[in-house]
Amino acid sequence: MAGKYKPGYEEYRSFFKQIKKLSHQSCFLLIGWEQPREVTQVKSQNNPIRTLQLTGLDSAAAGEILRDYGLAEIENYSTLIHRYQGNPLWLKSVATLILELGGCVTELLPLDTILLPEDLKDVLDEQFSRLSEIEKEVMSLLAKESEPVNLAKLLENGISLPSDLLNALQSLSRRCLIEQQGNFYTISPVLRQYIKDLQRIAGV
């Protein structure tokens, strides 16, 4: 689950604990896909540790990326930004693909096509390689749904133990792989397409 360390990196647990316990005047900034458990366990108003979940760029800032790639004039570029949620890494990857292949790619944009260049797949492969089996199961269930679903719907689809489902949802949320809308859960179109591609390759 989220927050566990890879073999050989366990000493970072002690390092993070020292940072939060010792009196010091340093400022430590940690950037990553998921939070260490030592950080998630100390969130409170009386603690100096703060967390910020970064969201995608707005249309203006994301448009600057496309302009840098010479793609500001393509049709539906605002749709492209929305489709990739303003994620600068995803947009740069797709922009490179469009730039190298030209018009044959832009013709696909109005068709709600999710483009997954190989370098973007590599990034997602690295993230998914860390998931537990139950997290992968939850992601697969969410990928099959076009609309957000609640806990009851997820339980109906095969995860028998509510505690396992809740732990998986908490872990996926800490990994920033799922989105919560009230009592409902969903995943981004990019992740949905990535999972469907994996399932197609595996013959599922």
N, C-alpha and C positions, 0 to 999 in steps of 0.2 A: 504494500500500500504506500501511498504518498508519504514522503518524509523519511523513509528508510534509506540507509546509506549503502552504496555499492561496496563490495569487499575491498578492503584496503583503505577505505575513506572514513572508517568509523570514528577516528580521532577528531574529526570535525565536530562531533557531538560535544566533546569536552571543550573544544575551542569556543563554540557558541555559548555554552553554559558559563564559561569564564567571562565572556563579554557582558552577559546580562547580570552576573553576580558581583563582579569587581567594581570598585569605584575608579573611574577614569574620565578623562576629558576628551577622549577620542570619539570620532564619528565613524561608524562602520556601515557601509552601504552594500547590501547583498542583492543581486539581481539574478533571477532565475525563473524557470517554468513552475517550480513548486516550492513551498516553504518547508524548511526543516521543522520537525515536530517541536524542537526547543523554542521556536519562534511562535508557533500557533498556540502553545500552551501558556503564554505569558501576556496575551493581549488584555490590557485593562487600561483604564484612564490613569491609574497611578504608576504605570510602568513607562519608562522612556522609549520602549520599542514601539515603532509604528510600522504599519504595512500599507502598501498602496498597490491596488491591482490596476495595471495599465490597460486602457481600452484602445481601440483602433483610432487612427487619425481621422479628423473630420475631412469633408470633401475638399476643402481648400488646401490643406496640408498634403493629403493624398494626391491631389491633382498636381502638386509640385513634383512628385516622384514621376508621374507619367510625363510631365513636361520635360523633365531631365532626360527621359528616354525618347523624347521627340514624339510622344503619343498623345499630346493634348488635343489633337484635332480628330481623333477617332470617334466614330459615333458610339453612343451609349457608354461613354467612359465613366459617367457617374454611376451607371448600373454596375460596371466592373468594380468600382470602388466599394459599392454596397455589398456585392457578392462576396468579396474577399475581406469584408468587415474593416476596411481601412488598415489591415495588417501590413506594415511596411515591408516586411520580409516576403510575405506572400505576393504583394503587388510587384516588387522588384523581380521576383522569379517569373511571374506571368508576363511582365513587361518585356523581359529579355526574350521570352519565347515568341511573343508577338513581333518584336523587332526583328528577330532572326528569320521568321517564317512569313512575315508580312500579311498580305490581304487574305490568304487562305484561312488564317486564324481569326481575324476580325469578323469574317462572315459568320462564325459560330457564336459570337457574343450575344446576338439577339435571341438565340435559341435556348437560353438558360443553361448553356454548357459550362460545366466547371472544368477548367483546364488545370491539370496537375503535372507541371514539368518535373523532370527527374530530380532536380535539386530540391524541390519542395517535397517530393515524396521521401527523399533521404532524411529531411528534417522530421517529418511525421513518423517515419520508420523508427528513428531514434527515440522519440517520445513513446511510441506504442510498445517498444521493446521492454519498457520498464513496467508495463501494466501487469497486474495479477490476472488470473484467468477469469475471476468474477467481474473485474473491471472491463475486460474485453467483452464479456457476455452482455453487460449493461450497455456498452457502446454499440454493440451489434443490434440490440433491441431498439435503441434510440435511432439508429441509422435506418431502420425499417419504417419509422413513423415520420410522416411529413409535417405533423403538427406536434406541439409539446404534449407530453403525457404525464400523468400523475403516478403516485406510488402504487395505487391499486392496479392500474393498467400494467405496470412493470411486473408486479407480482403475478398477474394473470398469465404473463408470457414465459413463465418457467423458473423464476428465482423463488424458491420455496420459503426461505427463511428471511423474514423482514429485517433481522439484525444484519445479515450478510449484505442485503441490498442497501441498507442505510450506510453501512461502513464503506461500501463501494462508491456510493454517491458522494459521500464526504471526501473520499480520497480523490475522485475524479474532479470534484470542485476545487480542491487544493491544487490539482495539476492544471487547472484552467482549461479543462477539456470539455466540460459541459456548461450549459447556461441554465440558470434557474429563473423562472418567471412565476412568481408567487409560489403555488404548490405544484407547479409543473416543470418538467425538465426537457431540454432539447439539446441538440448539437448544431454546430455551424454547417452550412452547405458544403464547405470544403472538406470537413471531417466526414460528413455523410458520404460524399463521393469517394473519398479515400477508402473508407471501410467497405463500400460496395465493390470497389475495384479489387480489394483484397479477397472478398468473398467470391467474386467471379473467378479470380485466378485459382482459388482453392476449390472451386466447383461446388460451393455451398449454395 
